[in-house]
Amino acid sequence: YGGRTRFIWKPSMNKFPTKLIWGGEYLNGISRQTRYVNNQGKEGNIIFNSDNNNTQYSLFAQTETRLLTKLILTIGTSYNHISYTAKDYLVNARSGTLLFEPQITPRAALSYLIQQNHSLHISVSKGFAPPTGGEVNNADGTINQNIRPEIGINYEFNAKGAILHQRTIVTGK
């Protein structure tokens, strides 16, 4: 379950019209894992019984400023928090929490509108990809305390346009 909210404010700025966007997101995933001894295809004794709780939230803010009639500058950032908790009902030593260091992910972009349905876009941003629940849980049921999210810098240049009376969108990166 989860939720996301977004607020937009357009202050009166004649020289450089600006739009401010901010909000937050919260996601929580709960899963139960149960494993049994396999006795030639028949269920044997229970060997693993755990509840896993994955929680992620982020706060974000972004500005979009029209520098020229056809040129828009976008600057934004987000604060991201992720944690994994496992509660093992059979072996308490396999229970635990993995809390990742919060990540701040900035972004800057320029967009140029060539004409109504054609634009150029360039951006640079920092990003991260958290590990999946399967990567966090070791085969023995313990939490992998050594795993970390992937962190990288993304550079992007693309052109976007609509052709055939705006029925086809073409994007290149």
C-alpha positions in Angstrom: 0.0 0.0 0.0 1.1 3.6 -0.4 0.3 7.0 -1.5 1.6 10.0 -3.3 0.8 13.7 -3.1 1.9 16.6 -5.3 1.3 20.3 -5.0 1.8 22.9 -7.7 2.2 26.6 -7.1 2.6 29.2 -9.9 3.7 32.5 -8.4 3.1 35.7 -10.4 6.5 36.2 -12.1 6.3 38.1 -15.3 9.9 38.1 -16.4 10.6 34.4 -15.7 7.4 32.5 -15.2 8.0 29.7 -12.7 6.1 26.7 -11.5 7.0 25.1 -8.1 6.2 21.4 -7.6 6.6 19.6 -4.3 5.2 16.5 -2.5 5.9 13.2 -1.1 5.4 9.5 -1.6 5.1 6.6 0.9 5.2 2.9 0.0 5.0 -0.2 2.3 5.1 -3.8 1.2 4.5 -6.7 3.6 5.1 -10.3 2.5 5.1 -13.6 4.3 7.6 -16.3 3.5 7.1 -19.9 4.6 9.4 -22.8 3.7 9.0 -26.5 4.4 11.2 -29.6 4.1 10.5 -31.3 0.7 10.0 -35.0 1.4 9.9 -36.3 -2.2 7.2 -33.9 -3.2 5.3 -34.0 0.1 5.4 -31.1 2.6 7.5 -31.8 5.6 8.3 -29.8 8.7 8.4 -26.0 8.6 11.9 -24.7 8.4 11.3 -21.0 7.7 8.5 -18.6 8.7 9.1 -14.9 8.3 7.2 -11.6 7.8 9.1 -9.0 5.7 8.2 -5.3 5.7 9.7 -3.1 3.1 9.2 0.7 3.6 10.2 3.5 1.3 9.3 7.2 1.4 10.5 10.2 -0.5 10.1 14.0 -0.4 10.6 16.0 -3.6 10.7 19.5 -4.9 11.1 20.9 -8.4 11.1 24.2 -10.2 10.3 24.8 -13.8 11.3 28.2 -15.1 10.7 29.6 -18.5 14.0 31.4 -19.4 13.0 32.3 -23.0 9.7 31.8 -24.9 10.8 28.3 -25.9 13.4 27.4 -23.3 12.5 25.8 -19.9 15.0 25.2 -17.0 14.0 22.4 -14.6 15.8 22.0 -11.2 14.8 19.5 -8.6 15.8 17.1 -5.9 14.4 14.4 -3.8 15.1 12.9 -0.4 14.7 9.1 -0.3 14.6 6.7 2.6 14.4 2.9 2.4 14.3 0.1 5.1 13.7 -3.6 5.2 12.6 -5.5 8.3 12.3 -9.2 8.7 10.7 -11.0 11.7 11.4 -14.7 11.8 9.0 -16.6 14.0 11.2 -19.8 14.2 14.7 -18.5 14.7 14.9 -15.0 16.2 18.5 -14.6 15.2 17.4 -14.4 11.5 15.2 -11.3 12.4 16.6 -7.9 11.8 16.4 -4.5 10.0 18.4 -3.2 7.1 18.3 0.6 7.0 19.9 2.3 4.0 21.6 5.7 4.3 19.0 8.3 3.0 19.8 9.4 -0.6 19.5 12.9 -2.0 19.0 12.8 -5.8 19.3 16.1 -7.6 18.3 16.8 -11.2 18.8 19.6 -13.7 17.3 19.8 -17.2 16.8 22.2 -20.2 14.0 21.7 -22.7 13.7 23.6 -25.9 10.5 23.7 -27.9 11.4 23.7 -31.5 7.7 23.9 -32.6 4.4 22.9 -31.1 5.0 19.1 -31.2 8.8 18.9 -31.4 11.3 19.5 -28.6 14.9 18.9 -27.5 15.8 17.9 -24.0 19.0 17.6 -22.0 19.4 16.6 -18.4 21.7 15.3 -15.7 20.6 13.6 -12.6 21.7 11.4 -9.8 19.7 8.2 -9.2 19.6 5.1 -7.2 18.0 1.7 -7.4 17.3 -0.2 -4.1 17.9 -3.9 -4.0 14.9 -6.2 -4.3 13.5 -8.1 -1.3 15.0 -11.3 -2.8 18.4 -9.7 -2.8 18.1 -8.5 0.8 17.2 -11.9 2.1 20.0 -14.5 2.1 19.2 -18.1 1.4 19.4 -19.0 5.1 16.7 -16.4 5.9 19.0 -13.8 7.4 19.2 -10.2 6.1 22.2 -9.4 3.8 23.7 -6.5 5.7 26.3 -5.9 3.0 24.1 -5.1 0.1 23.7 -1.5 -0.9 21.6 0.3 -3.5 23.0 1.0 -7.0 23.9 4.7 -7.3 24.7 6.4 -10.6 24.7 9.6 -12.6 22.4 9.8 -15.6 23.1 12.0 -18.6 20.4 12.3 -21.2 19.8 14.0 -24.5 16.7 13.4 -26.5 14.4 14.7 -29.2 10.7 14.2 -29.1 8.1 14.9 -31.7 4.7 14.0 -33.1 4.1 13.1 -36.7 1.2 12.0 -38.8 -1.2 14.6 -37.4 0.0 14.0 -33.8 -0.9 10.3 -33.9 2.7 9.0 -33.6 5.2 10.1 -30.9 8.9 9.7 -31.8 11.5 9.8 -29.0 15.2 9.3 -29.3 17.8 9.1 -26.5 
